[in-house]
Amino acid sequence: MSKPRRPQISLRKQPQQARSAELVSAILEAAVQVLTKEGAQRFTTARVAERAGVSVGSVYQYFPNKAAILFRLQADEWQQTTGMVSRLLADTSKPPLVRLRELVHAFIHSEFEEARVRMALNDAAPLYRDAVEAQEMNHAWDGIIARFMREALPRVAPGRRKLAGELVLTSLATVGEHLSRSERTPRAIRAYGNAMADMFCAYFNSLEAG
């Protein structure tokens, strides 16, 4: 039995000149507008081209299909979030649990920025999540979290440290997605952040004590 074919989501070519880069930027900007207005189900390359004011052929010069456009939007968002996580957790001038608390607040706050785009991209994920590039992006945090966990929980067994890291990531992603699907006041967002940070810190302290 043959394996299911994975979607092609890499750029056909990289923009080499300023004009080409501007075209790709215009396509991606138009894609965001189409995605937030039409949703993932009605997202098409033709609608993106129309919104960008270019031909469909111009879009296909760089993006082989709509999945490639959506993945590029998702990849840009992932890279931003990964950079934020890396900066916060690598700041060794602060104790590990302080960094963890700051990460929780920053992550939850970021989920509310461009929430409509994030939710639409999540709905579109089945189009590109099985691609090799998407799976590689999903593991981008692994090394960052593993290094932090070794520092935060030096006396805890590696298996338990790994589980703790997975729990933090899964909880952040799940709660962030849930919260961003409805309007929340800044006070409510802070309250959720404080509650999650307290929970994680208590969990880490119990692991160290046990």
Secondary structure, DSSP 8 states (H G I E B T S, - for coil): ---------S-SS---SHHHHHHHHHHHHHHHHHHHHH-GGG--HHHHHHHHTS-HHHHHTT-SSHHHHHHHHHHHHHHHHHHHHHHHHT-TTS-HHHHHHHHHHHHHHHHHTTHHHHHHHHHHGGGTTTSHHHHHHHTTTHHHHHHHHHHH-TTS-HHHHHHHHHHHHHHHHHHHHHHTTS---HHHHHHHHHHHHHHHHHHHHHHHH-
